[in-house]
Amino acid sequence: MPDRAKVAVFVSGKGTNMAALLYASRQPDCPYEICLVAANDPDAEALVLARAEGVETFARSHKGMPRAEHDAAMEAAAKDAGARYIVLAGYMRILTPEFVARWEGRMLNIHPSLLPKYPGLDTHARAIAAGDTHAGATVHLVTEELDAGAALGQVEVAIWPGDTPETLADRVRVAEHQLYPRVLADYVSRESDPQYLLEQVRSLALALPETHERESHGSPGWRAGSEKSGKFFAYFADQHHGTPHISLLVKCSSMDELEGLVEAQPHAYHKPAYYGASGWIGVILNRPGVDWGAIGEWLQRSWRQTAPARLTRLYDAADAF
């Protein structure tokens, strides 16, 4: 099993969702581990449970602290614990836009409604008052706009005749405890999912001028130029020739560069069978923390070595400035 993704959980109170995430992480096939439980209230009950279960904790009261300063303290604790993701589980603080931006795509929250319905507070009362047949919960990415990030998963909970916000909340909470661990596990697993990685590469490759996709020896590849005379500048290799890597194969500027990168950063690069002898390097994709901006730069570099001169002139002119 690949290394498990490290997750910091931010809480403010009892932390029942944190507990659900923690106990799910103890299953042998879970792709994440809880490396930290952090709270803005040193007396939060969730901290007691986390300590009893041997999980590292951090607490810093937000009272009397500027918001950005408190965010920085919480973020520093998450980083010190090695967290790759932050999960909010009843964390009753609005985060600064700068903090949210730094963790874009790596911070999740759960909200007790079927978003986009009823963002904010009093969700159960609003659902009952509207005459809805179902309430529920949504796990979503955190963005600067409150409860507006992309939904990653939802679960519906029937609203019974005579329900109060309190009785409905009790049933929704049970559903949350089932939903959150599953969605988090699925989300962190995408880093080793060949189909997810292929879609990321495909979107970046096809964004380059006059590119098209064509299969080569059973692997997806991308060519620059016309359908008839275009040349390959990238391949997607899923455990090519028995390696454990899912890789993007692109052209290096020289064999010296290839050998130097593989020697200095073996976690990120490898010399692929067959292609490596021709100056193609394997950029390993199934590893934590892939920088997709850097992947885009590799694709552009390789494209420029392959594309017709009429296409590369604009890039060359831009470089001159």
N, C-alpha and C positions, 0 to 999 in steps of 0.2 A: 504493500500500500504506500502511495506517495506520502511525503511529509504532510502532516495535518496543518491546516491553516490556523494561525493563532488569532484569537478573537478577544477583544476587550469589551466588557459589558458595562454600560453606564446605567446606574439606577438612582432612585431617590427614596424608595420606601421598602415595602415588603419584598419585592423582587420575585414574584411568583413566575413571571416569564423567564427571568434569569435562571431560576431553579429548573424550569423545564428544559432550557437550553443546556444547562450544566449536566443534568442527568442523561439527556440524550447524547451528549458528547462522550459519555462513559461507555457507550456501546462500541464494540470492536470495529464496526465498519463505518463509524462516523468520520467525516472528512475534516472536522474542525475540533479544536480544543479551546477551552476558556483559559486564557493566560492571565486575566485580571478582571476583578470586579471593582469598579470605581464609583464613588457616590459623592454627591454634593451635600450630603448630610451625614456627619460622622456617626449618628445614632440610627442610621437606616438598618432595618432588620435584615435586609439582604446581605449586609456585610457579615453578620453573625453566621448565617448559613454558609456563606462562601468560606469563611475562616475554618468552620467545622469540617468542611469538605477538602481542606488543604489547598484552596485557591488563593493566590496572592490578592491582596486588597489595597485600596487607596481611598482616602477620604479627605476632602477639603471643603469646608463650608463656604458657600458663595456669599454669605452675609458680609457686607462691608467691602467686598472686592469688586473692582470694575469687571464687567462681563468678559472682556477680552483677556484680562489677567487670569480669571478663573478658568476660562477655556484653555489657556496655555498650560496651566497646571495639570488639568485633566489630560490634555493631549500628551504632555511630557511623560506622564505616568503610563499611558498606553504605549508610547514608543519605547520607553525603558523596558516594558514587559515583552517587547517584540511583537506587538499586535500588528497584523496585516489588515484587520477589519475592526470597526467599532460598531457595536450593536446597542441601540437604545432600548431599554426595557423598563418603561415607567420612569424615564428620566425627565423630570419636570422643569427643564430649562430650555429657553430659546438660545440656540447657538449662533455665534457671530458668523456672518457670511464668509469671512476669511477662513475660519476653521472648517466650515462645510466645504468650501472650495478645495482645500488641501486634501480632503478625504472623499472627493467626488468619486462615486462608483464603489466606494468601500465603506460606506456607513448606511446601516439599515435601521428602520424603525417599524413598530407595529402600531396600528391605529384601530380603535374599536368601532369601525363602521365599514361599510362597503364603499370605499372611496371610488369615485370622487364625491359621493354623498357624504354630507356632514363632517367636513374637516373641522378641527378645533375641538371645543368642549361640548359636554351635554349631548353626546351622540345618541345615547339610548332614549332619552326623553324626546329628542327631535324625531327619531325614527317612529316611536309610538304615536306621537302627536300627528305625524304625517299619514298615519294609517297604513304604514308599510307592513307587508306580510313577513318580511325577513330583515333581520339586522345581520351583523357579522363582524369580521375583522379583515384587515388588509396589511400585508407586509410590503413595505415600499422603500425605495432608495430615498435618502435624505437630501433635500435641496434647500436652497435659500428660502423658497416659498413654503410656508407651513403645509405639511401633509399633501404636497403636490408632486412629489417624485414618482418615477415610474413604479407601477404596482408589479410586484414579483409573485404574489400569490394572494388568494382570498379564500375565505370559508363563510358560508351562509349559516345563519342560526334562525330558526323559525321564531316569530313573535307570537306568543300565546294570548288568547283572550284573557283580559285581566292582568296582563303583565305590567309591572312597574319598572322604572329604570333600574332598580336594585335587583329584581329577580332576573331581568333580562341580562344584566351585567354579569351575574353569576354564571349563566350558561355560555355567554360569549367568552368569558375568561377561560373556561374549559376548552373551548374551540381554539383559542389563541395558543394554548399550551401544546396543542397538536400541530398547529400550522407553523409556528415560528421555527422550531428546530428543523422541520422538513424543508422549508423554503431556504433557510440559511445553508443547510447542507447542500442543496441543489445549486445554490448560487456560488459557493466557494468551489464546488466541484467543476465548474465550467473551465477553470484554469487547466484542467487535464482532459477536457472533452474535445475530441478531434473535430467534431462538427462545429462547435462554437469557435474554435481557433481558426478553422478554415474560413468561416464567414467573416471573421475580423480581417484576415489576410486578403480575402477576395474583395472586400469593400475598399481596402486601401489600394490594392493593385489596379482595380478597374477605375479608380479615380484619376489615374494618370492618363495623359493624352494618348488617344489612339491605341488603347490596349484591348486585348480580347483574350478570353480563356480557351485553352485547348488541353485536352488530356495528353499526357506523354508517359508511356510505359505504365499506365494504370494510375498515374498521379495527376492531380490538377496542376496546370501550368499557365503562365500568362506571357503573352507575346506583345512586343511593341512593333507598330507598323501595320501594314495591310494584312488582311486574312491570307492572301496568297504568299506574300514575301516576308511577313513578320518574323522576328526572331525571339526566342524565349529569353526572358530576363529574370524569371522567378519560378520556383516549383514549391509545392506543398508536399512534404514527405512525412507520412505517418509510419513511424518505426521502420524506416527504409533500411533494407538489407539487415534486418534483425537488431538494429539499435533500439534502445529504450526511448529514443527522442521522437517528439513530434516537432518538426523543424520547417523553417522557411529556408530554402536554398537560394542564395543570391550570389552574384559575382563580386569577388574581391578585386581590389586594384592591383594586387600582386600576390604571389605565393608567400612572400615575406610577411605581408600583412596577415594573410590567412594563418600561417604558422604561429605568428606572434599572438594573435587573438586567442587561438585555441590553447596555447600554452599559458597565457596570462589569465584567461577567464574560462576555464573548462566547464563551469556551471552554465555558461551562456552560449558557448560556441563549440562546434565539433567539426571535424573534417569528414565529410560524407564519403561513403564508398562510391567509387566510379567518378562522381562529379568532382570530388575534392582534388583529384589529379589534374583537372582542367581549370582550377582556380575558383571553384564554387565553395562557399562556406555555408555550414548549417547553423542558423540562428535558432537556438532551442526555445520552443514556445511553451512546452508543458513544464513550467517552473513558476514559482511564486514571483509576483512583482514585475511581470513583463512590461516594459515601457513601450507602449504602442506607438508613441511618437517616434521613438528610435526605429521601430520596425518600418514605419512609413519612410524614414530617411534611408534605410537600407534598400527598400524597394525603389526609391527614386534614384539612388546611386546606380543600382544595377540597370534600371531602365535607361539611364543616360549613357551607359556603356553599350547599349544594344540598339536604341532607337535611331531612326534615320536622322541625318544631320539637320534636315529641315525642321524637325521637331525639337531638337536640343538647342538650336540657336537662341531661342527665347530664354532658356535657362542660363546659357552661357552669358547672354547680355545682362541678365539680372545679376549674375555673380560679379560682373565687371563693376557694378555699382556697390 
